[in-house]
Amino acid sequence: MSRRDCFGLVLLAVISASGEKLSGTNTRPNIIVIVTDDLGWNDIGFHGSTQIRTPNIDALAYNGVILNRHYTPPLCTPSRASLMTGRHPINIGMQQHVIESNEPWGLGLDQKLLPEYFREAGYRTRLVGKWHLGFFRQAYTPTRRGFESHFGYIGPYIDYWDHSLQMSNTSTRGLDMRRNLEVDYSVNGSYATDLFNGEAVRLIQEHDQKKPLLLVLTHLAPHTGNEDDPMQAPAEEVEKFDYIKDGKRRVLAAMISKVDEGVGQIMQALKERDMLDNSIVLFYADNGAPTVGIHSNAGSNFPLKGQKYSPWEGAVRTVAAIWSPLLNLTGGRVSNQWIHVSDWLPTLAHAARIEGIPIGSDIDGRNQWEALKNPAISVRNVVMNNIDELHHYSSYSRNGWKYVNGTSWEGKFDSWMGELDEEDELSEEEYVVMLAGSVVGRMMPLDLDHVARLRREAAVECGDLSEAKDCKPMESACLFNLLDDPCERNNVASENLDILEELREEVEQYRQMAVEPRNKPADSRADPGFYNNTWTWWLDEIDSRSNMYLFPVLIIVISIVMIALIILITRPFK
């Protein structure tokens, strides 16, 4: 064999081994993460309700894995921090409440985030929608934390139409809509959910497939807008739900329907770009719905107990499903494996063949990829819901035993809320027709017998809630067996004192190891009235203005000194 032939064989081997770099093609999976804000367990169809139409989400779930024990922290900021870092909020100081837009704090800059890992591996990293992990300085914003681009808002919520935020009665109403670092005035008057869906589709349509795509779409919906007009949806969308008697819930249904419409649009765009066969699509809710109280949206977590910002399952056991041809599914299934939102960073990184993701304590993220493919595999048996020193409660489970000590908001959310009126629901026949006619339903034909079986498996049955065995967590710790009692009806602490004590000790150990919360009090200098009625990184703005004024002062001082020196030098000696 000639030297030239040998060289050719070696070159061929190198090209084969590193195809995605040398051939310009991508072999890593595209990853689409769709997060809804304050969506209730009972607000989608695949858990058994037929009230709110979510045919695209349902069809995606029926063809993928319904994650029936998917857990998140009970609030927005901690939940998002956990997704981005793969860490539990108590281990990074993000466990207490949420970031208000006038508070100078955020997710620590010492934390390496999900988009940073993926960008280093060659991914195009895109964020659409909500951030809510800090913006008091520009260094804390999405395009400074690993995202190549961001279109959306940086605070907790906005008006759906004019995209303004009224943080408090004492602050000015300010615009919070940006394209990367620039304020975007051009989209005023456009419905936020449509904007975010449209941006996600555009990014897919224009994506250069020589590189893999990480697209994180974090919806505003169905979180409420400002307090003066909290429930907002296009009138024509609300009219589709005229069979729902409760007016507030009718608007909620329209808000959720718009999210569902976007799921169909995104799947269609992936199909049109021939990206579906090499994609992972994850859909989940950041926490449970707030049925009553502040920012209540009439969402339903029923029959789970409680709601957002509480220690109960209705706050932390959330809607979730994942779909991908890479899971090698022969049909959709329901998974009852324990999954925590912190697991998604190591799990998706493993699927993308990204190494070097650190694994922390038992409550931090775990790689669940093989467990998603094989229901016989169990990766996690511990879920820390929260240790909340602000409201003085802890909520923790191990091997299906759940420990609750204390509660939030003086027990106002310690019940079962949001039970639906069966008269407000579609018939099974109407549901099937809607499902089959959806974008995803047409894309992925469904076996209706299999769908019926999955819906039965995914539904939570709790029996007569009036027969609940009392739990008074403000008086003494409670214990529940979630495997037998997912709705937390029966406090079995007195019958299992040894288990109760074991869990109490474990919670105390985590409490001792917890990082001090990063929270800071409100800063009046954040008021958007100082910055052209926009929410911005005000501490950077203050520093910039200080430097702007400092320079002329410095010039004046130097000039005076120079004049004094000249006078001194030129004065005649006596």
C-alpha positions in Angstrom: 0.0 0.0 0.0 1.4 3.4 -0.9 2.0 6.2 1.5 -0.8 8.2 -0.1 -3.2 5.3 0.4 -2.3 5.0 4.0 -2.8 8.7 4.5 -6.2 8.4 2.9 -7.3 5.6 5.2 -6.1 7.6 8.3 -7.9 10.7 7.1 -11.1 8.7 6.5 -11.0 7.3 10.0 -10.5 10.7 11.5 -13.5 12.1 9.5 -15.6 9.2 10.6 -14.7 9.6 14.3 -15.5 13.3 14.4 -18.2 13.6 11.7 -20.2 16.4 13.3 -17.1 18.7 13.4 -15.7 17.9 10.0 -18.7 17.2 7.9 -20.7 20.2 9.2 -23.6 18.0 10.3 -25.0 17.8 13.7 -25.5 14.5 15.5 -26.4 15.8 19.0 -30.1 16.0 19.7 -32.0 19.3 19.5 -33.6 20.0 22.9 -36.8 22.0 23.3 -37.9 22.8 26.9 -41.4 24.4 27.3 -42.2 25.7 30.8 -45.6 27.0 31.8 -46.1 29.3 34.8 -48.7 28.4 37.5 -50.3 25.5 35.5 -52.4 23.2 37.7 -52.3 19.4 37.9 -56.0 19.3 36.7 -55.6 22.0 34.0 -54.6 19.7 31.2 -56.3 16.7 29.6 -53.9 13.9 30.1 -54.5 13.7 33.9 -58.2 12.9 33.2 -60.0 16.2 32.9 -61.8 17.1 29.7 -62.6 20.7 30.7 -59.7 22.7 29.2 -58.7 21.8 25.7 -55.0 20.8 25.5 -55.0 18.4 22.5 -51.5 19.1 21.3 -50.0 18.8 24.8 -52.0 15.6 25.4 -51.1 14.0 22.1 -47.4 14.7 22.8 -47.7 13.1 26.2 -49.6 10.1 24.9 -46.8 9.4 22.4 -44.1 10.1 25.0 -43.7 9.6 28.8 -46.2 11.1 31.2 -44.1 12.0 34.2 -46.6 11.4 37.0 -44.2 12.1 39.9 -42.5 15.2 38.6 -41.5 17.6 41.4 -40.5 21.2 41.6 -40.1 23.8 44.3 -43.4 25.5 45.1 -42.5 28.9 43.6 -41.2 30.5 40.3 -37.7 31.7 41.1 -36.6 28.6 43.1 -38.0 26.3 40.4 -36.2 28.1 37.6 -32.9 28.3 39.6 -33.1 24.5 40.0 -33.6 23.9 36.3 -30.7 26.2 35.3 -28.2 24.9 37.9 -29.1 21.2 38.5 -29.0 22.1 42.1 -31.6 22.2 44.8 -32.5 25.8 45.8 -31.4 25.4 49.4 -27.9 24.5 48.2 -27.5 27.7 46.3 -29.4 30.2 48.4 -32.4 30.5 46.1 -35.0 28.8 48.4 -36.8 31.7 49.9 -39.7 33.5 48.1 -39.1 35.0 44.6 -37.2 37.9 43.2 -39.3 41.0 43.1 -38.3 43.4 40.3 -37.1 46.1 42.7 -34.9 43.7 44.8 -31.1 43.7 44.1 -30.3 40.0 44.1 -30.2 37.1 41.7 -28.9 33.6 41.0 -25.3 33.6 42.0 -22.7 34.3 39.4 -20.6 31.5 40.9 -23.2 29.0 39.4 -22.6 27.6 36.0 -25.9 27.4 34.2 -27.5 24.9 31.7 -27.0 27.1 28.7 -23.3 27.6 29.5 -22.7 23.8 29.4 -24.6 23.4 26.2 -23.0 26.4 24.5 -19.5 25.1 25.3 -20.6 21.8 23.6 -21.5 23.6 20.4 -25.2 24.3 20.9 -27.0 27.4 19.8 -28.7 28.4 23.1 -32.0 30.4 22.9 -34.3 31.7 25.6 -37.8 32.9 24.9 -40.1 34.3 27.6 -39.6 34.7 31.3 -36.2 34.9 33.1 -36.9 35.8 36.8 -33.5 35.0 38.1 -32.3 38.6 38.6 -31.5 41.7 36.6 -30.3 44.3 39.1 -27.0 44.2 37.2 -26.6 43.3 33.6 -24.3 40.5 34.5 -27.3 38.5 35.9 -29.3 38.6 32.7 -29.8 35.7 30.2 -27.4 36.7 27.5 -24.7 37.1 30.2 -25.4 33.7 31.6 -25.0 31.5 28.6 -28.0 32.2 26.3 -27.0 33.4 22.9 -30.3 35.2 22.5 -33.3 36.2 24.6 -36.7 37.6 23.7 -39.0 38.2 26.6 -39.1 39.7 30.0 -36.7 39.6 32.9 -39.1 40.0 35.9 -41.9 37.9 37.5 -44.8 38.7 35.2 -46.1 41.4 32.8 -49.4 42.6 31.2 -50.2 40.3 28.4 -50.8 43.1 25.9 -48.7 46.1 26.8 -45.9 44.1 28.6 -45.7 46.5 31.6 -45.2 45.5 35.2 -46.6 47.3 38.2 -44.5 45.9 41.0 -46.2 47.8 43.8 -48.5 50.8 44.5 -45.5 53.0 45.2 -43.6 52.2 42.0 -44.0 53.5 38.5 -45.5 51.1 35.9 -42.6 50.1 33.7 -42.1 48.2 30.4 -40.5 44.8 30.7 -40.0 43.4 27.2 -36.6 43.0 25.6 -34.8 41.5 22.6 -31.5 40.6 24.1 -30.4 43.7 26.0 -32.5 46.2 24.1 -36.0 47.3 25.1 -38.5 46.2 22.5 -41.3 48.8 21.9 -42.3 47.4 18.6 -44.4 44.5 19.9 -46.7 46.6 22.2 -50.3 45.5 21.7 -49.4 41.9 20.8 -50.6 39.0 23.0 -47.6 37.7 24.9 -48.2 34.0 24.5 -48.5 34.5 20.7 -45.3 36.5 20.7 -43.4 33.8 22.5 -44.8 31.0 20.4 -44.0 32.9 17.2 -40.4 33.6 18.3 -39.8 30.0 19.2 -41.1 28.9 15.7 -39.0 31.5 14.0 -35.9 30.3 15.8 -36.6 26.8 14.7 -37.3 27.8 11.1 -34.1 29.9 10.9 -31.9 27.4 12.8 -28.6 26.4 11.1 -28.6 22.6 11.5 -24.9 22.4 11.4 -25.2 23.0 15.1 -27.7 21.5 17.6 -30.4 23.7 19.2 -31.2 24.3 22.8 -34.4 26.3 22.9 -36.0 27.1 26.3 -39.5 28.6 26.1 -40.7 29.8 29.5 -44.2 31.1 29.1 -46.0 33.8 31.1 -49.2 31.8 30.8 -51.2 31.0 32.8 -49.7 33.3 35.5 -51.8 36.4 36.1 -50.8 39.8 34.8 -50.9 43.0 36.9 -53.4 43.2 39.7 -55.6 45.8 37.9 -56.3 43.3 35.1 -54.9 39.8 36.0 -56.8 37.4 33.7 -56.2 38.2 30.0 -56.8 36.3 26.8 -58.1 37.2 23.3 -61.9 37.4 23.3 -62.2 34.9 20.4 -60.3 32.4 22.4 -62.4 32.9 25.5 -65.5 32.3 23.5 -64.4 28.8 22.6 -64.9 27.9 26.3 -68.4 29.2 26.8 -69.4 25.9 28.3 -67.4 26.7 31.4 -69.7 28.6 33.8 -67.0 30.2 36.0 -65.9 33.4 34.1 -62.4 33.5 35.6 -61.7 29.8 34.8 -63.1 30.4 31.3 -60.3 33.0 30.7 -57.8 30.6 32.3 -58.8 28.0 29.7 -58.2 30.4 26.9 -54.8 31.3 28.3 -53.8 27.7 28.5 -55.2 27.0 25.1 -52.8 29.5 23.6 -49.9 27.6 25.2 -51.3 24.4 23.7 -51.6 26.1 20.3 -47.9 26.9 20.5 -46.9 23.3 21.2 -48.6 22.3 18.0 -46.8 25.1 16.1 -43.4 24.1 17.5 -43.9 20.5 16.7 -45.0 21.4 13.1 -41.9 23.6 12.7 -39.6 20.8 13.9 -41.2 18.5 11.4 -41.0 20.9 8.5 -37.2 21.4 9.2 -36.7 17.6 9.4 -35.6 18.0 13.1 -38.1 15.8 14.8 -36.2 12.5 14.5 -33.3 14.0 16.5 -35.2 16.1 19.0 -36.2 15.9 22.7 -39.3 17.9 23.7 -39.9 18.5 27.4 -43.1 20.1 28.7 -43.7 20.9 32.4 -45.2 23.4 34.9 -42.9 25.4 37.1 -45.1 24.8 40.2 -48.7 24.2 41.0 -51.6 26.6 40.4 -52.7 29.3 42.8 -56.4 28.6 43.1 -57.0 31.4 45.6 -55.0 34.3 47.2 -52.4 36.5 45.6 -52.0 36.0 41.8 -54.8 33.4 41.9 -55.8 32.3 38.4 -58.6 29.8 39.2 -56.3 26.9 38.4 -57.0 23.5 39.8 -54.6 21.0 41.4 -57.5 18.8 42.5 -57.5 16.2 43.9 -54.0 17.0 45.1 -53.9 19.0 48.3 -53.0 22.7 48.5 -51.7 25.1 45.9 -48.6 27.1 44.9 -46.5 28.3 47.8 -47.4 25.6 50.2 -45.8 22.4 51.5 -48.5 20.2 49.8 -48.5 18.0 46.7 -50.7 20.6 44.8 -47.7 23.0 45.0 -44.9 20.7 44.1 -46.2 17.7 42.1 -46.5 19.2 38.7 -47.7 18.6 35.2 -44.9 17.1 33.0 -44.3 15.0 29.9 -41.3 14.3 27.7 -41.3 13.1 24.1 -38.4 11.9 21.9 -37.7 9.2 19.3 -34.4 8.8 21.2 -36.3 7.2 24.1 -37.0 4.2 21.8 -40.6 4.0 23.0 -43.0 1.5 21.3 -45.9 3.6 22.6 -46.6 6.2 25.2 -46.4 5.3 28.9 -47.0 6.7 32.4 -43.9 6.9 34.6 -44.2 6.8 38.3 -40.5 7.3 38.9 -39.6 10.2 41.2 -38.1 13.1 39.2 -37.1 16.5 40.4 -36.7 19.6 38.2 -33.0 19.7 39.1 -32.6 16.4 37.3 -33.1 18.0 33.9 -29.6 19.5 33.6 -27.7 16.2 34.1 -30.4 14.2 32.2 -30.5 16.4 29.1 -26.7 16.9 29.2 -26.3 13.1 29.2 -28.6 12.8 26.2 -26.5 15.4 24.5 -23.3 13.6 25.3 -22.1 16.5 27.5 -19.7 15.5 30.3 -18.5 17.2 33.4 -21.9 17.9 35.0 -21.2 17.9 38.8 -23.4 15.7 41.0 -24.0 17.1 44.5 -26.1 15.8 47.4 -29.0 13.4 47.2 -31.4 16.3 46.7 -29.5 17.8 43.7 -29.9 16.7 40.1 -29.6 13.1 39.0 -29.2 11.7 35.5 -32.6 10.2 34.7 -32.0 9.4 30.9 -31.8 5.6 31.2 -34.8 5.6 33.7 -36.9 7.5 31.1 -36.2 4.7 28.7 -36.6 1.8 31.2 -39.3 1.9 33.9 -37.6 -0.8 35.8 -34.7 1.7 36.7 -35.1 3.9 39.7 -32.7 6.8 40.2 -34.2 9.0 42.9 -36.0 8.2 46.1 -35.6 11.5 47.9 -37.4 14.7 47.1 -36.8 17.9 49.2 -39.8 20.2 48.5 -38.5 23.0 50.6 -37.2 24.2 53.9 -38.8 27.6 54.2 -37.4 29.7 57.0 -39.6 32.6 56.1 -42.9 30.8 56.7 -41.3 28.2 59.0 -42.2 25.0 57.3 -40.4 22.0 55.9 -41.7 19.5 53.3 -39.7 16.4 52.4 -40.2 12.8 51.2 -38.1 9.6 51.0 -39.3 6.3 49.6 -42.8 7.6 49.4 -43.0 8.7 53.0 -43.7 12.5 53.2 -42.9 14.7 56.2 -44.6 18.1 56.7 -43.8 20.3 59.6 -45.4 23.8 59.7 -47.1 25.4 56.8 -47.4 28.7 54.8 -49.7 31.6 55.0 -51.2 30.5 58.3 -52.7 27.4 56.8 -54.9 29.2 54.2 -53.9 26.7 51.5 -54.1 23.5 53.6 -57.1 22.0 51.9 -58.3 20.5 48.6 -59.3 23.3 46.2 -60.4 23.6 42.6 -62.8 20.6 42.3 -64.3 20.8 38.8 -68.0 20.7 37.8 -68.5 17.7 35.5 -71.2 19.7 33.6 -68.4 22.0 32.5 -66.5 19.3 30.8 -66.5 18.0 27.2 -67.8 14.5 26.5 -65.3 11.7 25.9 -66.4 11.7 22.2 -65.7 15.4 21.9 -62.4 15.0 23.6 -61.3 12.2 21.2 -62.4 14.2 18.1 -60.4 17.3 19.4 -57.4 15.1 20.1 -57.3 13.4 16.7 -57.8 16.8 14.9 -54.9 18.6 16.7 -51.7 19.4 14.9 -49.7 16.8 17.0 -52.6 14.3 16.9 -52.5 14.4 13.0 -48.7 14.2 13.1 -48.7 11.2 15.5 -51.8 9.0 15.0 -53.1 7.6 18.3 -54.5 4.3 19.4 -57.6 5.5 21.3 -57.7 2.4 23.5 -54.2 3.1 24.5 -55.0 6.7 25.2 -57.9 5.7 27.4 -55.6 3.4 29.4 -52.9 6.1 29.8 -55.5 8.6 31.0 -56.7 6.1 33.7 -53.1 5.4 34.8 -52.2 9.2 34.9 -55.3 10.2 36.9 -55.0 10.4 40.7 -57.8 8.9 42.7 -58.3 9.8 46.3 -61.6 8.6 47.5 -63.8 10.6 49.9 -61.8 13.6 51.1 -64.3 14.3 53.8 -62.9 11.2 55.6 -59.5 12.7 55.9 -57.5 12.0 59.1 -56.6 15.4 60.5 -53.2 17.0 60.1 -52.4 20.2 62.0 -48.8 20.9 60.8 -48.6 24.1 62.9 -49.0 22.0 66.1 -47.0 18.9 65.2 -45.3 17.3 62.3 -47.4 15.1 59.9 -46.5 12.0 58.0 -48.1 10.6 54.8 -47.7 7.5 52.7 -47.8 9.0 49.2 -47.8 5.6 47.5 -51.2 4.8 49.1 -52.3 8.3 49.8 -51.2 10.8 47.1 -53.8 13.3 48.2 -52.4 13.6 51.8 -55.7 12.6 53.4 -54.4 10.5 56.3 -51.8 11.7 58.7 -50.2 8.5 59.9 -47.5 10.1 62.2 -48.8 8.5 65.4 -48.6 5.0 63.9 -45.1 5.5 62.5 -43.1 7.5 65.0 -39.8 5.8 64.0 -40.2 6.9 60.3 -41.3 10.3 61.4 -38.2 10.8 63.5 -35.9 9.5 60.8 -37.3 12.0 58.3 -37.2 14.8 60.9 -33.5 14.1 61.4 -32.8 14.1 57.7 -34.6 17.4 57.3 -32.5 18.9 60.1 -29.3 17.7 58.5 -30.3 19.5 55.2 -31.3 22.5 57.2 -27.8 22.7 58.8 -26.1 22.4 55.3 -28.4 24.9 53.6 -26.8 28.0 52.1 -28.0 31.3 53.5 -30.8 32.8 51.3 -29.6 35.4 48.9 -32.7 37.6 49.3 -32.2 41.4 49.6 -34.8 44.0 50.5 -36.4 46.3 47.9 -34.4 49.2 46.6 -36.4 52.3 45.7 -33.8 53.3 43.2 -35.1 50.5 40.9 -38.3 52.4 40.1 -38.7 52.4 36.3 -39.7 56.1 36.5 -36.0 56.9 36.7 -35.2 55.0 33.5 -37.6 56.1 30.8 -40.4 54.0 32.4 -38.6 50.7 31.8 -37.4 48.0 34.2 -33.6 47.8 33.9 -30.3 46.9 35.6 -30.5 50.0 37.8 -27.3 49.5 39.8 -25.3 49.6 36.6 -27.3 52.7 35.5 -26.5 54.4 38.8 -22.8 53.5 38.5 -22.8 54.8 34.9 -24.5 58.1 35.9 -22.1 58.5 38.8 -19.1 58.0 36.5 -20.7 60.4 34.0 -20.8 63.2 36.7 -17.5 62.2 38.2 -15.5 62.8 35.0 -16.4 66.5 34.6 -15.8 67.1 38.3 -12.4 65.4 37.9 -11.6 67.6 34.9 -12.5 70.7 36.9 -10.4 69.6 39.9 -7.4 68.9 37.6 -7.8 72.2 35.9 -7.8 74.1 39.2 -4.7 72.3 40.3 -2.9 73.0 37.0 -3.8 76.7 37.2 -2.6 76.9 40.8 0.7 75.2 39.8 1.2 77.6 36.9 0.5 80.6 39.1 2.9 79.2 41.7 5.7 78.6 39.1 5.3 81.9 37.3 5.2 84.1 40.4 8.4 86.2 40.8 10.6 85.4 43.7 11.2 88.2 46.3 
